[in-house]
Amino acid sequence: MFRNLFNFKLIGKDLAIDLGTTNTLVYQKGKGIVLNAPSVVAVNKKNKEVVGIGVQAKQMLGKTPENILAIRPLKDGVVADFDITKKMVEHFLRQVQPGKTMIGPRLIIGVPSKATKVEKRALVEIAKEIGARKVALVEEPVAAAVGADLPVSEPVGNMIVDIGGGTSEAAVTSLNGVVISNSIRIAGDEMDEVIIQYLKEKYNLFVGEQMAEKIKITLGYMPPPEKEMKMKVRGRDLNKGFPAEIELCSEEMKEILEPVLVPILDMIETTLEQCPPELAGDVMENGIYLTGGGACLKGLDICISKTVNLSVKKVPEPLLAVALGLGKLLDDHHLLSAVEVTPNNI
């Protein structure tokens, strides 16, 4: 009985959530980022029971028996499976705030700027069903700008390019909002897919998602000419059916990833073309700020810079920028009220 009393809290701590296709990050007021976990849930297909969430579920990808399915309940940055997403978010919040509360936490959640009203409403409903006392939605490019300490409240154009797991987005922000934005549902996951397909076609080697991701992180897109890199890749030989190993060099990565990067580059160029002239001058002067997991891809910043003839800067912590920005808004109520998505848009 006394143990239950010690675990009981009157009010849940305020939290900010960057709910991504690949990873979910949770920021707790006063503590910073307290959780960074894969957005993966393992489900028993027979009885629909959840058997693993987060790190545990990701470790099951490609290794599960037929009755266990490891899935990502978010697709292209928005909710694809309401019930599974709800269970996943509830699990993550219990991890960072164990015990029961009489009054639920206040939540700030990041959303893609092109998310529909239905997609935004799904996030609000999930938050309310798991006990949140108040929910605010903030567009991810604005949150990333706040996280990168850019002057979001000033009449200055800041161009953010966020390449995540399921979505790539380019946006120009000014005066606490998104002035122009474009997004495509091509990003890190598609990079993994083209790596898998390339290895099948050229080397008759079948690899899983985790190996493809490792290749992407290790070799990148366009390493310096004087620094060619190689790595050993293990998988299954499609002809013989046995485990096999090949050596992949960084020179091949440009050919592999080009089909994915071309539409992303086109989207960035389109956004620049649509940018109002007054803000275009600011973008020309300040350059483009690169965030998300794609910012960590070796050589991508150089590739974008050569394509659009502008400077491209990785923000200090590209993987954390959105979560850090949402976290800062927990302490700045005035700025939050200025940047949050209005109820009429949900």
C-alpha positions as CSV (number, residue, x, y, z in Angstrom):
1,M,0.0,0.0,0.0
2,F,2.7,2.5,1.0
3,R,4.7,1.6,-2.1
4,N,1.7,2.6,-4.3
5,L,1.4,5.9,-2.4
6,F,5.1,6.7,-3.2
7,N,4.5,5.9,-6.9
8,F,1.4,8.2,-6.9
9,K,1.9,11.8,-8.2
10,L,-0.7,14.5,-8.2
11,I,0.1,16.0,-11.6
12,G,2.1,14.5,-14.5
13,K,5.2,16.4,-15.6
14,D,4.9,18.5,-18.8
15,L,6.3,16.6,-21.9
16,A,7.1,17.3,-25.5
17,I,7.0,14.5,-28.1
18,D,8.7,14.2,-31.4
19,L,6.7,11.3,-32.9
20,G,8.7,10.2,-35.9
21,T,8.3,7.4,-38.4
22,T,11.7,5.9,-37.3
23,N,12.3,7.2,-33.8
24,T,10.2,8.8,-31.0
25,L,11.8,11.3,-28.7
26,V,10.4,12.6,-25.4
27,Y,11.5,15.8,-23.7
28,Q,10.6,16.3,-20.0
29,K,10.4,19.8,-18.6
30,G,13.4,20.4,-16.3
31,K,15.3,17.2,-17.4
32,G,15.7,17.5,-21.2
33,I,15.4,14.5,-23.6
34,V,14.6,11.5,-21.4
35,L,13.7,9.0,-24.1
36,N,14.9,8.2,-27.7
37,A,13.5,4.9,-28.9
38,P,12.6,3.3,-32.2
39,S,9.0,3.8,-33.3
40,V,8.5,0.0,-33.6
41,V,5.9,-2.3,-32.1
42,A,6.0,-6.2,-32.2
43,V,2.6,-7.8,-32.3
44,N,1.5,-11.4,-32.0
45,K,-0.7,-11.9,-35.1
46,K,-2.7,-14.7,-33.5
47,N,-4.1,-12.8,-30.5
48,K,-3.1,-9.2,-31.5
49,E,-1.1,-8.8,-28.2
50,V,1.9,-6.5,-28.1
51,V,5.1,-8.5,-27.3
52,G,7.7,-5.7,-27.7
53,I,7.9,-1.9,-28.1
54,G,10.8,0.4,-28.9
55,V,14.4,-1.1,-28.7
56,Q,13.1,-4.6,-27.9
57,A,10.8,-4.5,-31.0
58,K,13.4,-3.1,-33.4
59,Q,15.8,-5.9,-32.4
60,M,13.1,-8.3,-33.7
61,L,12.9,-6.8,-37.2
62,G,13.7,-9.5,-39.7
63,K,14.1,-12.1,-37.0
64,T,10.6,-12.9,-35.9
65,P,8.7,-16.2,-36.4
66,E,5.7,-16.1,-38.6
67,N,3.3,-15.4,-35.7
68,I,5.2,-12.2,-34.6
69,L,5.0,-9.1,-36.7
70,A,7.3,-6.1,-36.1
71,I,5.6,-3.0,-37.4
72,R,5.9,0.8,-37.5
73,P,2.6,2.3,-36.5
74,L,3.5,5.7,-38.0
75,K,3.9,6.1,-41.7
76,D,5.3,9.2,-43.4
77,G,5.4,11.0,-40.0
78,V,1.7,10.6,-39.2
79,V,-0.5,7.9,-37.5
80,A,-1.1,4.9,-39.7
81,D,-2.5,2.6,-37.0
82,F,-4.4,4.4,-34.3
83,D,-4.6,1.6,-31.7
84,I,-1.0,0.5,-32.0
85,T,0.3,4.1,-31.9
86,K,-1.7,4.7,-28.8
87,K,-0.2,1.7,-27.1
88,M,3.3,2.7,-28.1
89,V,3.0,6.3,-26.9
90,E,1.4,5.1,-23.6
91,H,4.3,2.7,-23.1
92,F,6.9,5.4,-23.7
93,L,5.2,7.8,-21.3
94,R,5.1,5.2,-18.6
95,Q,8.8,4.7,-19.1
96,V,9.6,8.4,-18.4
97,Q,6.9,8.9,-15.8
98,P,6.3,5.6,-13.9
99,G,3.5,5.5,-11.4
100,K,0.0,7.0,-11.5
101,T,-1.1,10.6,-11.6
102,M,-4.4,12.2,-10.7
103,I,-4.0,14.8,-13.4
104,G,-2.3,13.9,-16.6
105,P,0.6,15.7,-18.2
106,R,0.5,18.6,-20.6
107,L,1.8,17.5,-24.0
108,I,3.3,19.3,-26.9
109,I,3.5,17.2,-30.1
110,G,5.3,17.9,-33.4
111,V,3.4,17.5,-36.6
112,P,4.5,17.7,-40.3
113,S,3.4,21.1,-41.7
114,K,1.4,19.3,-44.5
115,A,-0.4,17.0,-42.1
116,T,-4.2,16.9,-42.8
117,K,-6.9,17.8,-40.2
118,V,-7.7,14.2,-39.8
119,E,-4.0,13.3,-39.1
120,K,-3.7,16.1,-36.6
121,R,-7.0,15.2,-34.9
122,A,-5.7,11.6,-34.5
123,L,-2.7,12.8,-32.5
124,V,-4.9,14.9,-30.3
125,E,-7.3,12.0,-29.7
126,I,-4.4,9.7,-28.8
127,A,-3.0,12.2,-26.3
128,K,-6.4,12.7,-24.7
129,E,-7.2,9.0,-24.4
130,I,-3.9,8.3,-22.6
131,G,-4.7,11.0,-20.1
132,A,-3.1,14.3,-21.2
133,R,-4.8,17.2,-19.6
134,K,-3.9,19.6,-22.4
135,V,-2.5,19.0,-25.9
136,A,-0.7,21.5,-28.2
137,L,0.5,20.7,-31.8
138,V,3.4,22.5,-33.3
139,E,4.6,22.3,-36.9
140,E,7.9,20.4,-37.0
141,P,9.8,23.0,-39.2
142,V,9.0,25.7,-36.6
143,A,10.0,23.4,-33.7
144,A,13.3,22.6,-35.5
145,A,14.0,26.3,-36.0
146,V,13.3,26.9,-32.2
147,G,15.6,24.0,-31.4
148,A,18.4,25.4,-33.6
149,D,18.0,28.8,-31.9
150,L,16.9,30.6,-35.0
151,P,15.0,33.9,-34.7
152,V,11.6,32.4,-35.4
153,S,9.6,35.4,-34.0
154,E,11.4,38.0,-36.1
155,P,10.5,39.0,-39.7
156,V,13.4,37.0,-41.0
157,G,13.1,34.0,-43.4
158,N,14.7,30.8,-42.1
159,M,14.7,27.8,-44.5
160,I,14.6,24.4,-42.8
161,V,15.1,21.1,-44.7
162,D,14.1,18.2,-42.5
163,I,14.9,14.7,-43.8
164,G,13.4,12.1,-41.5
165,G,12.6,8.4,-41.8
166,G,9.3,8.7,-43.7
167,T,9.1,12.3,-44.8
168,S,11.3,15.0,-46.3
169,E,10.2,18.5,-45.8
170,A,11.4,22.0,-46.8
171,A,9.9,25.0,-45.2
172,V,10.5,28.7,-44.9
173,T,9.5,30.2,-41.5
174,S,9.0,33.8,-40.4
175,L,7.1,35.5,-37.6
176,N,6.3,32.4,-35.7
177,G,4.9,30.4,-38.6
178,V,5.5,28.5,-41.8
179,V,5.2,30.8,-44.8
180,I,5.8,28.2,-47.5
181,S,6.4,24.5,-47.3
182,N,6.6,21.3,-49.4
183,S,7.0,17.7,-48.4
184,I,7.4,14.4,-50.1
185,R,7.0,11.0,-48.6
186,I,10.5,9.9,-49.6
187,A,13.2,9.9,-47.0
188,G,15.5,7.6,-45.0
189,D,13.3,4.5,-45.3
190,E,13.4,4.8,-49.1
191,M,17.2,5.1,-48.9
192,D,17.3,1.8,-47.0
193,E,15.0,0.2,-49.6
194,V,17.1,1.2,-52.6
195,I,20.2,-0.1,-50.8
196,I,18.5,-3.5,-50.3
197,Q,17.3,-3.6,-54.0
198,Y,20.8,-2.6,-55.3
199,L,22.5,-5.4,-53.4
200,K,19.9,-7.9,-54.7
201,E,20.4,-6.9,-58.3
202,K,24.2,-6.4,-58.4
203,Y,25.5,-8.9,-55.8
204,N,22.5,-11.4,-55.4
205,L,22.8,-10.6,-51.8
206,F,19.7,-10.2,-49.6
207,V,20.1,-8.0,-46.5
208,G,17.6,-6.7,-43.9
209,E,16.6,-3.2,-42.9
210,Q,19.1,-3.0,-40.1
211,M,22.0,-3.8,-42.3
212,A,20.8,-1.4,-45.0
213,E,20.7,1.4,-42.3
214,K,24.2,0.5,-41.1
215,I,25.5,0.8,-44.7
216,K,23.8,4.2,-45.1
217,I,25.3,5.5,-41.9
218,T,28.8,4.1,-42.4
219,L,29.3,5.0,-46.1
220,G,27.1,8.0,-46.6
221,Y,26.3,9.5,-49.9
222,M,29.3,11.5,-51.2
223,P,32.5,11.1,-49.1
224,P,35.6,13.3,-49.8
225,P,37.4,12.1,-53.0
226,E,40.5,11.4,-51.1
227,K,38.7,9.3,-48.5
228,E,37.2,6.2,-50.1
229,M,35.6,3.9,-47.6
230,K,34.7,0.3,-47.7
231,M,32.7,-2.0,-45.4
232,K,31.9,-5.7,-45.3
233,V,28.2,-6.5,-45.8
234,R,26.7,-9.8,-44.7
235,G,23.5,-11.3,-45.9
236,R,22.0,-14.3,-47.7
237,D,23.1,-15.4,-51.1
238,L,20.0,-15.5,-53.3
239,N,21.4,-18.2,-55.6
240,K,22.8,-20.6,-53.0
241,G,20.6,-19.7,-50.1
242,F,23.6,-19.6,-47.7
243,P,25.0,-16.7,-45.7
244,A,27.5,-14.6,-47.7
245,E,29.7,-11.6,-47.4
246,I,30.7,-8.9,-49.9
247,E,32.7,-5.6,-49.7
248,L,30.8,-2.4,-50.6
249,C,32.7,0.8,-51.3
250,S,31.6,4.4,-50.8
251,E,31.9,5.2,-54.5
252,E,28.8,3.0,-55.2
253,M,26.6,5.0,-52.8
254,K,26.1,7.9,-55.2
255,E,24.6,5.5,-57.8
256,I,22.5,3.7,-55.1
257,L,21.0,6.8,-53.4
258,E,20.5,9.1,-56.4
259,P,17.0,7.9,-57.2
260,V,15.9,8.9,-53.7
261,L,17.9,12.2,-53.5
262,V,16.7,13.6,-56.9
263,P,13.1,14.1,-55.8
264,I,14.3,15.5,-52.4
265,L,16.5,18.0,-54.3
266,D,13.6,18.9,-56.6
267,M,11.4,19.6,-53.6
268,I,14.0,22.0,-52.1
269,E,14.3,23.8,-55.4
270,T,10.5,24.1,-55.7
271,T,10.3,25.6,-52.2
272,L,13.0,28.2,-53.1
273,E,11.1,29.1,-56.3
274,Q,7.9,29.6,-54.3
275,C,9.6,31.7,-51.6
276,P,8.4,35.3,-51.4
277,P,11.0,37.7,-52.7
278,E,11.4,39.5,-49.3
279,L,12.2,36.2,-47.6
280,A,14.3,34.8,-50.5
281,G,16.9,37.5,-49.7
282,D,17.1,36.3,-46.1
283,V,17.5,32.7,-47.3
284,M,20.3,33.7,-49.7
285,E,22.1,35.4,-46.9
286,N,21.6,32.8,-44.1
287,G,21.5,29.6,-46.2
288,I,19.6,26.4,-45.6
289,Y,19.5,24.7,-42.2
290,L,19.5,20.9,-42.4
291,T,17.9,18.8,-39.7
292,G,16.6,15.2,-39.2
293,G,18.4,11.9,-39.6
294,G,19.2,12.8,-43.2
295,A,21.4,15.6,-42.1
296,C,23.8,12.9,-40.7
297,L,24.2,11.4,-44.2
298,K,27.8,12.0,-45.2
299,G,28.1,14.5,-48.1
300,L,24.4,15.4,-48.3
301,D,25.0,19.0,-47.2
302,I,27.6,19.4,-50.0
303,C,25.2,17.8,-52.5
304,I,22.4,20.2,-51.7
305,S,24.7,23.2,-51.6
306,K,26.0,22.5,-55.1
307,T,22.5,21.9,-56.4
308,V,20.9,25.2,-55.2
309,N,24.1,27.3,-55.0
310,L,23.5,28.3,-51.4
311,S,25.3,27.5,-48.1
312,V,23.9,24.5,-46.2
313,K,24.5,24.2,-42.5
314,K,23.7,21.2,-40.3
315,V,22.1,22.4,-37.1
316,P,24.1,21.5,-34.0
317,E,22.1,18.4,-33.1
318,P,20.1,17.5,-36.2
319,L,18.4,14.3,-34.8
320,L,17.3,16.2,-31.7
321,A,16.4,19.6,-33.2
322,V,12.6,19.1,-33.3
323,A,12.5,17.6,-29.8
324,L,14.7,20.3,-28.3
325,G,12.5,23.0,-29.9
326,L,9.3,21.4,-28.6
327,G,11.0,21.2,-25.2
328,K,11.9,24.9,-25.2
329,L,8.3,25.7,-25.9
330,L,7.3,24.0,-22.6
331,D,9.0,26.9,-20.8
332,D,7.9,29.7,-23.1
333,H,4.1,29.9,-23.0
334,H,4.0,33.2,-25.0
335,L,6.0,31.7,-27.9
336,L,3.9,28.5,-27.7
337,S,0.7,30.3,-28.0
338,A,2.1,32.1,-31.1
339,V,3.4,29.0,-32.9
340,E,0.9,26.2,-32.0
341,V,-1.5,24.9,-34.6
342,T,-4.8,26.7,-33.9
343,P,-7.9,24.6,-33.0
344,N,-9.6,25.6,-36.3
345,N,-6.8,23.8,-38.2
346,I,-7.3,20.5,-36.3
